[in-house]
Amino acid sequence: MTSVHVPLHFGYDILIGSGIINLAGEKSRNLFKSAQTAAIITDNNVGELYLPPVINSLQKAGFNTLTYSITPGENSKNPDEYVKLANWLAKSRLSSSDIIIALGGGVVGDLAGFAAATYLRGLAYVQIPTSLLAMVDSSVGGKTAINLNAGKNLLGAFHQPSLVLSDTDTLNTLPEPVFNDGMAEVIKYAMISDASLLKRLLQTDCKSELLHIITICTGIKRDIVTKDEFDKGERKLLNFGHTLGHAIELLSNYTISHGAAVSVGMTIITKAAVKKALCPQESLYVLEKLLSKYALSCGTKFSAQELFNAALNDKKRQGCHITIVVPTALGRCELMKIPSDSLLDWIETGLGFE
C-alpha cells in the first residue's frame, strides 16, 4: 500500500493498494467519530461487485448504511438525477454529521461529490474509485459536477473529499475499453509533466505496474492541486485535450467515452502545435504510439466547425478568450490564452495535419 497526502487546508490521504476497499469502515470511523450513517452512492454494475464488502466494513465500524444506485454511464450525471439523489438524502434524514461514500467510477464520484458539496450546504464524503480513470484523476482534487444540455460539467462545485481509497483489485474486473479509457488520463499526466513516465509507458505493460503508475499520476495531480486548488492558473494544465474532448462527448451524446474523446482532443492540439512549430515532432510520435498501444482513437468524424461550436460552451472560456493546453516538449505542456475565435484555426490545423 502507498499513501499520497494532499496538504490543503483540510488535507486528506489517498491510499492506494490491494484490498483497501475492506478498510472503508475503519478509515472512515477514524475520521468521523460522531457520524451515524454512511450513504453509499454507486451504480448498478459496481454495486453488484463491491457493495457487499463496503457495507460489511462500514457496519463493522458502527455505521448505519444506506444505498443509492444509478444507471451506469455519463447520461446519469444530469440535473434530474441530482435532484432525485438530493430528495433521497432528505427522505433518508441524513444529518450534517453523517457522510457520503462515492463507490464507483468518475460519473458516480462527480455526482456523489456534487451532492455532498450542496446537500445541507456541504457534507463530508469519501471517494472509493473503482476505475483507473477515477483513481488517477477524477477522485482527487475536489472537482464535482453534473452536465447540462449545453455542455459537460457546467454545474459544479469545489469540494475536497476527506479520504480516497483506491483499491487496485477493483481494476481486475474492468472491461478492456474502460481500462483503456483510464490510460488516456495516465498518458495525459505523462504528456504534461513527466517525460520519464512517457518512456516507461512505451516500454512496459501498465497492468504490471499499476500501483506505481497510479501513485505517480496521483502525486502529479496532488502537486498541481496544492498550488492551485481552485483552477485559476497551473491546474488548467490538467485540461490537456479536455476542451475538445468534452466537445466530442457532447456531440456524440456521450456515446463516445471520456478517455476516447480526450485522446482525440490531445491529438488535435498536438498536431496543431507541431504544425505551428511550437512542439517537436517527437511529442506527437510518442503520443500517437501510446494511444495506439491502448486502442485509443486519434481521429474524429466531427468537423472543425462542429467541434468549435461545441467547445464555445466549455467552462474554460473566459469572455472572448479561452485557455488551451499546448505541448511544447516531451513531457511538458504550457498554458496559452488565445481569442476564442482563434480556437477554430487550431482545430482546423490539427485536423488537417499530414
C-alpha positions in Angstrom: 0.0 0.0 0.0 1.2 3.5 -0.7 -0.2 6.8 0.6 -0.3 10.2 -1.0 -1.2 13.2 1.2 -2.9 16.2 -0.2 -1.8 19.1 2.0 -4.6 21.6 1.6 -6.3 23.5 4.4 -8.5 20.4 5.0 -5.9 17.9 3.9 -6.6 14.2 3.2 -4.9 11.0 2.3 -5.1 8.9 -0.8 -4.5 5.2 0.0 -3.6 3.0 -3.0 -3.2 -0.8 -2.9 -4.7 -4.2 -2.9 -7.7 -4.9 -0.7 -8.1 -1.3 0.5 -11.8 -1.4 -0.1 -12.1 -3.5 3.1 -10.7 -0.7 5.2 -13.5 1.7 4.3 -15.2 1.4 7.7 -12.0 1.6 9.8 -10.6 4.5 8.0 -13.9 6.4 7.9 -14.5 5.9 11.6 -11.1 7.2 12.4 -12.1 10.4 10.6 -15.8 10.7 11.6 -16.1 9.8 15.2 -19.7 11.1 15.6 -21.2 10.0 12.2 -24.0 7.6 12.5 -25.0 7.0 8.9 -23.0 6.4 5.7 -24.9 7.0 2.5 -23.3 4.9 -0.3 -23.8 6.2 -3.8 -22.9 3.7 -6.6 -24.1 2.4 -9.9 -25.8 -0.9 -10.7 -22.7 -2.6 -12.1 -20.2 -1.6 -9.4 -22.8 -2.3 -6.7 -23.1 -5.9 -7.7 -19.4 -6.4 -7.4 -18.2 -4.2 -4.5 -21.2 -3.0 -2.4 -21.3 -6.1 -0.1 -17.7 -5.7 1.2 -18.1 -1.9 1.6 -21.4 -2.3 3.6 -19.8 -5.0 5.7 -16.8 -2.9 6.5 -18.8 0.2 7.4 -21.3 -1.7 9.5 -18.5 -3.4 11.4 -17.2 0.1 12.2 -20.6 1.1 13.7 -22.2 2.9 10.7 -25.7 2.6 9.6 -25.6 2.2 5.8 -28.0 3.4 3.1 -27.5 2.7 -0.6 -28.5 4.7 -3.7 -27.7 3.2 -7.1 -27.8 4.9 -10.5 -27.7 3.6 -14.1 -24.1 3.4 -15.3 -22.9 6.0 -17.8 -22.4 9.7 -18.3 -26.0 10.3 -19.1 -26.8 9.7 -15.4 -24.8 12.8 -14.4 -27.7 15.2 -15.0 -29.8 17.7 -13.1 -32.8 15.3 -12.8 -30.7 12.5 -11.3 -29.0 15.0 -9.0 -32.4 16.2 -7.7 -33.6 12.6 -7.2 -30.5 11.9 -5.2 -30.9 15.1 -3.1 -34.5 14.1 -2.4 -33.4 10.6 -1.4 -30.9 12.1 1.0 -33.6 14.3 2.6 -36.0 11.4 2.8 -33.3 9.3 4.5 -32.9 12.1 7.0 -29.2 12.3 6.5 -27.8 14.8 9.0 -24.9 17.2 8.8 -22.6 14.9 10.8 -23.2 11.9 8.5 -21.1 11.1 5.5 -21.5 10.2 1.8 -19.4 7.4 0.2 -18.9 7.5 -3.6 -18.3 4.0 -4.8 -17.6 3.8 -8.5 -16.0 5.5 -11.4 -15.9 9.1 -12.5 -19.7 9.5 -13.0 -20.5 8.3 -9.5 -17.7 10.3 -8.0 -18.8 13.5 -9.7 -22.5 13.1 -8.9 -22.0 12.0 -5.3 -19.4 14.7 -4.8 -21.7 17.4 -6.0 -24.5 16.1 -3.8 -22.0 16.2 -0.9 -21.0 19.7 -1.8 -24.5 21.0 -1.9 -26.8 19.0 0.4 -27.1 20.7 3.8 -24.6 23.2 2.4 -21.9 20.5 2.5 -21.3 17.0 3.8 -18.1 15.1 4.3 -17.5 12.4 1.7 -15.1 9.6 0.9 -14.1 8.6 -2.6 -13.7 4.9 -3.4 -12.9 4.9 -7.1 -13.2 1.6 -8.9 -12.0 2.7 -12.4 -8.5 3.6 -13.5 -9.7 7.0 -14.7 -11.2 7.8 -11.4 -8.2 6.6 -9.4 -5.7 8.7 -11.3 -7.9 11.8 -11.9 -11.5 12.4 -11.0 -11.5 11.2 -7.4 -8.6 13.6 -6.5 -8.7 17.3 -6.3 -12.3 18.2 -5.3 -13.9 19.0 -8.6 -17.5 17.8 -8.5 -20.1 18.5 -11.2 -23.0 17.4 -13.3 -23.7 18.0 -17.0 -26.2 20.4 -18.6 -27.7 20.1 -22.1 -25.3 22.9 -23.2 -22.1 21.1 -22.1 -20.2 18.9 -19.7 -19.6 19.7 -16.0 -21.2 23.1 -16.3 -22.9 22.9 -12.9 -20.4 22.1 -10.1 -18.5 23.0 -7.0 -15.1 22.5 -5.5 -15.5 20.1 -2.5 -12.5 18.1 -1.4 -13.0 14.5 -0.2 -11.9 13.6 3.3 -10.3 10.4 2.1 -9.7 8.5 -1.1 -9.4 4.7 -1.1 -8.1 3.3 -4.4 -8.2 -0.5 -4.3 -6.2 -1.8 -7.3 -8.0 -5.1 -7.1 -11.2 -3.5 -8.5 -9.3 -2.8 -11.8 -9.2 -6.5 -12.4 -13.0 -6.5 -13.3 -12.8 -3.6 -15.7 -13.7 -4.3 -19.3 -10.7 -3.6 -21.6 -12.2 -0.5 -23.2 -12.9 1.0 -19.7 -9.4 0.3 -18.6 -8.0 1.9 -21.7 -10.2 4.9 -21.1 -8.3 5.5 -17.9 -5.0 5.1 -19.7 -5.9 8.2 -21.7 -5.6 10.2 -18.4 -2.4 8.4 -17.5 -0.9 9.4 -20.9 -2.2 13.0 -20.3 -0.3 13.2 -17.0 2.9 12.0 -18.7 2.5 14.5 -21.5 2.0 17.5 -19.3 4.6 16.7 -16.6 6.8 13.6 -16.8 8.9 12.6 -19.8 10.3 9.6 -17.9 6.8 8.3 -17.4 6.1 8.6 -21.1 9.2 6.4 -21.8 8.1 4.0 -19.1 4.6 3.6 -20.6 6.2 2.9 -24.0 8.5 0.2 -22.6 6.2 -1.6 -20.2 2.8 -3.1 -19.7 0.9 -0.7 -17.5 -1.1 -3.5 -15.9 2.1 -4.9 -14.3 2.9 -1.6 -12.6 -0.4 -0.3 -11.7 0.4 0.6 -8.1 3.5 2.6 -9.2 1.8 4.4 -12.1 -1.3 5.3 -10.1 0.9 6.7 -7.4 2.9 8.8 -9.9 -0.2 10.2 -11.5 -1.8 10.9 -8.2 1.3 12.7 -7.0 1.4 14.9 -10.1 -2.2 15.9 -9.5 -1.6 16.4 -5.8 1.3 18.8 -6.5 -0.7 20.8 -9.1 -3.9 21.0 -7.0 -1.9 22.0 -3.9 -0.6 25.0 -5.8 -3.9 25.9 -7.4 -6.8 24.4 -5.7 -9.5 26.5 -7.5 -8.3 26.2 -11.0 -7.1 29.8 -11.5 -3.7 29.0 -13.0 -1.4 25.9 -13.2 -4.3 23.5 -12.6 -5.6 24.3 -16.0 -2.7 22.1 -17.3 -4.8 19.1 -16.3 -7.3 20.1 -19.0 -4.9 18.9 -21.8 -7.2 17.5 -24.5 -10.3 18.2 -22.5 -11.7 21.3 -24.2 -12.1 19.4 -27.5 -12.7 16.1 -25.7 -15.7 17.5 -23.9 -17.0 18.9 -27.2 -16.7 15.4 -28.7 -18.5 13.8 -25.8 -21.3 16.4 -26.1 -21.7 16.0 -29.9 -21.9 12.2 -29.5 -24.5 12.5 -26.8 -21.9 10.7 -24.6 -21.8 7.6 -26.7 -18.0 8.3 -27.1 -16.3 7.7 -23.7 -14.3 10.4 -21.9 -11.0 8.8 -22.4 -11.6 8.2 -26.1 -12.7 11.8 -26.6 -9.8 13.3 -24.6 -7.4 11.2 -26.7 -8.7 12.9 -29.9 -8.5 16.3 -28.2 -4.9 15.7 -27.2 -4.0 14.6 -30.7 -5.7 17.6 -32.5 -3.9 20.1 -30.3 -0.6 18.4 -30.5 -0.8 18.2 -34.3 -1.6 21.9 -34.4 1.3 22.7 -32.1 3.7 20.8 -34.3 2.4 22.5 -37.4 2.8 25.9 -35.7 6.4 25.0 -34.7 5.5 25.1 -31.0 6.1 21.4 -30.4 8.7 18.9 -31.6 7.5 16.1 -33.9 8.7 13.6 -31.2 5.9 14.6 -28.8 3.3 13.8 -31.4 5.0 10.5 -32.3 5.1 9.3 -28.7 1.5 10.4 -28.1 0.1 8.6 -31.1 2.2 5.5 -30.3 0.9 5.3 -26.7 -2.7 6.0 -27.8 -2.5 3.2 -30.4 -1.0 0.9 -27.7 -4.2 1.2 -25.7 -6.6 1.2 -28.6 -7.4 4.9 -28.2 -8.6 6.9 -31.2 -6.6 9.8 -32.7 -9.4 10.9 -35.2 -13.0 12.1 -35.2 -15.9 12.2 -37.6 -16.9 15.7 -36.4 -15.9 18.7 -38.4 -13.8 21.6 -37.2 -16.8 23.9 -37.1 -18.9 21.4 -35.1 -16.1 21.0 -32.6 -15.6 24.7 -32.4 -19.3 25.4 -31.8 -19.5 22.8 -29.0 -16.2 24.0 -27.4 -17.5 27.6 -27.0 -19.6 26.4 -24.1 -16.6 25.0 -22.3 -16.2 26.3 -18.8 -12.5 27.2 -19.5 -13.7 30.1 -21.8 -13.4 33.5 -20.1 -15.1 36.3 -22.0 -13.7 36.5 -25.5 -10.7 34.3 -24.6 -10.1 30.6 -23.9 -7.0 28.9 -22.4 -5.7 25.9 -24.2 -3.0 23.5 -23.1 -0.2 23.2 -25.7 2.6 20.6 -25.6 6.0 22.3 -26.1 8.4 19.4 -25.3 8.3 15.8 -24.5 6.6 15.6 -21.1 5.9 19.3 -20.9 2.9 21.5 -21.7 2.2 25.2 -21.3 -1.0 27.3 -21.0 -1.8 29.6 -23.9 -4.6 32.2 -23.7 -6.0 32.8 -27.2 -9.0 34.7 -28.6 -11.9 32.3 -28.6 -12.3 32.7 -32.4 -8.7 31.5 -32.8 -9.6 28.1 -31.5 -11.2 27.3 -34.8 -7.9 27.8 -36.6 -6.2 25.5 -34.0 -8.8 22.8 -34.7 -8.6 23.1 -38.5 -4.8 23.0 -38.3 -4.9 19.9 -36.2 -7.5 18.1 -38.3 -5.7 19.0 -41.5 -2.2 17.9 -40.3 -0.5 15.4 -42.5 
